[in-house]
Amino acid sequence: MKESHRSPFVSRLAADIEERAVGHQGIEGDITAYRGLVRAEQEAWRERLLRLSHDLHAEPELSFAEHRSVTKVTDVLREAGFTVEPGPADVPTAFTAEYGAGEFTVGICAEYDALPDIGHACGHNIIASAAVGAAIGLAAVADELGVRVKVVGTPAEEHGGGKVLLLERGVFDDVTVAMMVHPAQYDTHPGHFSSQAVSRFAVTYGGRASHAAAAPHLGVNAADAAVVAQVAIGLLRQQITAECRIGLFVREGGTVTNIIPERSVVDCEVRAFDFDEMAALKQRVLACFEAGALATGTTMAVEPTEPDYAELVQEPEMSELFAAHIESLGRELRDTRGTRGGSTDMGNVSKVLPSIHPSIAIIGCEHPPHTHGFAAAAATPAADDAVFDGAVAMALTAVDVAIDPVLRQKFLAEQATRGTAATRV
């Protein structure tokens, strides 16, 4: 971090490291001292980070409308000496914030969108604040470790796939490794947890309106097509694996009782453990929708409502490092091997570059995410602990990776061979 932004104690630690460091940019220096420098810098920013979390929680914003949230997050990063770029890749509520000029770029993802009606019931205020805290701590040793810190502000995780857009448009091309933490009811080892791939789409049926009593024989009932499709999908559920999920609701299905509906719209999502399995199940679900059109004589159109999300691929060595740091903070990791649930656009990032996406507990929270209870818990002292511990564990994981010559070279080599978004398309 720039000297003018370091606390006096942190500055003394940095000077001590520089005196004792050996090798290129001190990469073989005292790792304990580096960790101490990171922790001291984060401690100096603790109250500011917790205030950011509460400020975000108090004013939740929905996907692609997170304008005030972006300002709150980037204001703190600017205070800490980061260079901020608003709206990269033509995504208005995205941002990047960078510090350092090393060859090894650590990408830290910040989410800050909320849910309709129940606000930060997924705790994205914690995610964003922990990301800022991790970046500030890591920046304190960026120059010594030859690291470039890049915070990527990723909107619309709940619905819209902000990371997918940024990934496809090259915002992650210069990132060597990526990480983030997500609040939950318990702490998880990243390597023991994955997520589901998901595809979300809307099916629109077109029929013909007619008077439901005077001339029902002239109508073509689009709502009936939706009913047939739902019955077929309900029967299909018997024949899918326990890890798959199909969810839907009828968005439009008529307006009054005495007019046969000429239009119905069904929103649907299909989830599975891996992308190929999800895609295959989606074709079976679409066949159920086609049955509705065939049975009723309606037309049918299918449109994606947001980008497809891939399943998470947790980088194993980074996962072990993160788990060790979380345990060193006094947290107890729950054995979640075989557990899979939910979906995240971080999965798409993890399919392209080495990434981790662990869960960090709001200790004592009895409510699962996406509930009013979890939203309330996301602004408690336990949530504050999750912000700070998540920031510490991420920053120390990044230090360990950057200082390990084998891991460092491995990830740099992978980055050199994966190409850009343009070449991957």
N, C-alpha and C positions, 0 to 999 in steps of 0.2 A: 504494500500500500504506500502511496506517496507519503513522504516523511511528514508533511504538514497535517496529515490525517491520523497519524499514529499517536496514541497516548504516550506520555513520557516513559512509563514503564515498558511499553512495547518497544519504543525506540531504543531503550537500553538493551533489551534482549536482542534486537536486531543487530546492534553494534557488536554484541558479544559473539553472535553467530558468525558474523562476517570475519571476526578476528580468528575464529577457530576452524572455519570451513576449509575443506580441501577439495581439489578437483574442480571441474568446470562449473562455474556459478554456484559452488558450494553443494552440489548434488550429493556428495559423499560426506557431508558434514553431520553434525550431531542431530539425529532425528528427534531426540527428546527435546532439544532446544527449539527445533522447528515447531513441534507440537505445542510447546509452551507459548511460543509467539502467537500461534493461531488462537489458542484458548484465551490468551490475555487480550487480544484485539476483539474477540467476540464478547468477552466480558465487558469491555469498555462500551460496547454497543447494545448490551442486553436490553436496557430499558427502552431504547429506541426501536428495537426489533419487536418487542412485546406491544408497544404502542401501535406499531404498524399493523400487527395482527388484529388488534381490537378495532382499529379504525376501519380496516377492510370488513371485518365482521359486522360492524354497525351500519354499513351502507352497501349491502350486497347488490351486485349487478349481473345480469344474465349474459349468455354467450354472445360475443361480438358487440356487446354494448358496455364493456367494462372500462369506460373512459376515465372515470374518477379513480378507479382502482389502479389503473396504469400510472396515473399521476402520483398517487400515494407511494407506489413501489419505486418508481424511478426517481422521485425526489430523494429518497433515502440513499439510493445508489449514487446519485450525483453528489450528495453530501460526502460520501465515502470515497470520492475521487474517480468514479467510473465514468467512462464516456458512453453516453446513451444515444441510441438511434431509435427514434419512434417510427412505428409503422413499416418495418421492413417487409419486403416482398408484397407490397400493396395489401397488407393485412392491418387495418387501422389500429386495432387494439392489441397488436403485438408490439414487442420492442426487443432490442438487444442492448446489453450494457457490458462493456469490456474494460479489463484492466490487465496490464502487462503485455509483453511482446515475445514471450517464449514460444518455442516450436511446439510445445505440448499444450493443447487447448482443452481445458475442462469445461464442458457445458453443463450448466445447472439450470434445470427447467423450473419456471415459476408458473403456477396456475392461480387464477384469481376469479374465475367465473363462479356464479352461484346458481341455485336451483329456483324455479318458480315457486312462489308462495312460502317455501320453507328456508329460504336464504342459504347461508353457508352450512347446509346440512351434510356436505361432504368435506368440510374443513379446508377449503382451498385458501382461506386466510392464513392457515397454518403452513400450507405448502409454500405460498409466496414468501412469507416471512422467514421460514427456515432456509429457503433458497437464498434470500438476501444475506442472511447471517452466515451461511456457508461461504458465499462469495466474498464477503468482507473478511472473514477469517483467512481464507486461502490467499486473498490478495496481499495479506501481510507478509507472505513469504514467496510471492510470485516471482519477483526478480531473482531471489536467491536460488529458486528451484528451476528457473527457466520455464515458467508456466505462464500461460495466458488464460485468464478467467473470463468466461463468457456466460452471462446470465441471459437466457432466452425466455422472454415473456410470452407464454403460450395461451392464447384465449380459447374459449369455447371447447373445453375438454368434455363438458357434460353433453353437449350436443353441438356438433359443427366441425370437430376435428381440426382445431387450430394447428396442432403439431403436424398433421398430415400435410396441410397446405404449406407450412414453413419448410418441411422436409422436402416436398416436391419442388419447391422454388429455390432450394439451395442454401437456406439459412443454416443448416447443420453441416454443410460441406466442409467447413474448416474446423469442426469439432472432433477431437480425438476420442474422448469418452464423455458419456452423458450420465447424469444422475438426478434424482429427485426423491423426496419422501412423501408418503401419503398417510394422513392420520387414520386410525382405526381403533378398534376396541382392544387390540393387543399388538405387541411388537412381533415382527416376523423376520426370520432369516430370509433375505432376498432370494437365495437359491432354492428355497423350499416353497415358493409361491409363484403362481403364474396367473394369467387372466384369460378371458375368453375373447376370441375374435368375434366381431359383430358386424352385421350388415343391416342397415335401416333403410326402409323404402316405403313408398306409399302406392297403393293400388287404387285406381279410380275406375269405377264402373259407370258407363253411360247407358241410360235407358230412354223411355218415353213417358212423359207425364200424361195422366188422364184422371178424370173424376173417379174417385175410388168407389162410388155408389152408382152413379149414372152410367158410366162407361168403363168399367174396370177391364173389360176384354180388349180395349184399345191401348192399354198401358203396357210398358215393359219395365218391371220393377227392379231398379238398381239396388235397392236395399235388400231384396231377396238374394241377389248375387252375393252380397256380403255375408248373409246368413249361411248360405250353402258353403261358402269358403271357410267360415268359422267352424262349421260342423266337420268338414273334411280335415281341417287342421287339428281339431280336437281328437279325431280318430287316429291321425298320424302320430300324435304324441306317444301312443302306446309302443310305437316301433322305433323310437329314437333312444340313444344312450342317455344315461343319467347325467352326463356332463353337458348335454345340449339343452338349449332353451329356445322357445318360441314365444314371443309376446306380441300382442296386438290390441288395438282398440279402434272403434268406428268413430272417425272424426266427423263425418257427415253421413246422414242416413234418412233424410227427409225433413220436412218442416211442419206439416200439418197432417191430420189424420185423413182428410178427404181428398188428398192428392197423392196418387201413386208416385213415389220418388223417381225422378229421372236421373239422379246422380247420387252416388255414395262413394265415400273415400275411407279406406282402411289403412291405418299406419301400422307397420309390422317391423319386428326385428327378429333376427335369427342369430344365435350364438353357438359356438362350439369351441373345443379346446385348441384346435389349430385351424388355420385359414382354409386349407383345402377341404377339411371336413365341414366347415361352416358353409363353404360355397356349394358343396354337394347337397347339403340339407336345404339350402335356399332354393335349389332347383325343385326339390320335392314340394316345398311350401308353395312355390309359384304354380306348380301343377294343381294344387288345391284351389288356388285363386282362379285358374283357368277353368276348373270344373264349375265354379260359380257363374262365370260368364257363359259357358256352354249350356248349363241347365236353364238359364233365364233368358238367353238371347240378347244379353247386353254386350256392349263393347268393353274392352279392358285396356288400361294403360298403366305401366309401371315406371315410377321415377325414383331414383335415390333421393333421400332427404338429407343425407350427409355422407362424408367419405366413410369407407369401410375401415374398421379398426382391426389391426392384427393382434395376435396374442403376444404377451410379454416373453422376451428371452433374456433372462437375468445372467449377466456375465459372471461366471463362477468365482474367479479370483477376487474381483471387486466385491462380490457378495460376502465372501469369507472375511475380508478386511472390514467391511461395514459391520458385520455381525459381531466381530471382536470388539470394535469400538463401542457399539451399543451396550454390550454386556459390561464393558469397563465403566460405563456410566451408571451401573447399578440396575439396569433394566433386564428383565427376564424374557428371553425369546421363546415364543410358543412354537411347538413342533407342528408346522402346517403342511408337511409334505403330503402331496396328493390333493391339497386344497386348491380349488380354482373357482374364481367367481368374479363377477363384474367385468367390465371392459374399460380400456383406456387407450387413447391415441399415443401414449408413450410406447405401446407395443410396436407401432410402426417405426418409431425411432430405434427401438431395440433390435429390430430386424436388419438395420443398416449399420449401426455402430455399437460398440460395447457400451452397455447401459445397465443401471440398476434402478429399481423402483420398489424399495422396501416399504413396509407399513411401520408406523411408529404410534405407540399407544397413547391415547388420552386416558391415563390410568384411572380406573374407577368408573369409566363411562359404561353404563349398562345398555345403551341404545345403539343399534347398528346405524351405519351411515344412511343418509336420505330419509331421516326421520326428524321430527321436531326436537326430540330429546338429544340427538347428536348435534343439531345446530346449536342448542343451548350449551352443550358441553364444549363446543369449539371456542368459547370465550371465557373459560375458567382457568384457575391456576394450573390445573393439570394440562390444559391445552398449551399454556405458556411454557410448561416444562417440555412438551413435545416440540414446540418451536425451537427452543434452545438446544435440546439434546439432538434433534434432527440436524440442526446446523453444524453442531460440533462433529457428529459422526460422519457427515458428508465431507466436511473440510479435511478431517484427519484421514479419511479414506483416500481422498485426492492426493494428499501429501505422501502417503505410503506408496501409491502408484507412481507418482512422479519421481520419487527418490529411488525406487527399485529399478536398476538398470535393465533387468530382463523384461519386466512388465512394460516399462516405458518404451523400450525398443519394439516390443511385440505390438503394442497398440499403435505406435507411429507407423510401423510397417503395414498394419492393416488399413490405416487411414490412407496411406499412399496408394494402395491397390484398389480401394473400393470405388474410386472415381467420383465424379460430381453427379448431382441430380440429373443433369442433362444427359450424361453418358449412361446413366442407369435406366433411363426411360426407354 
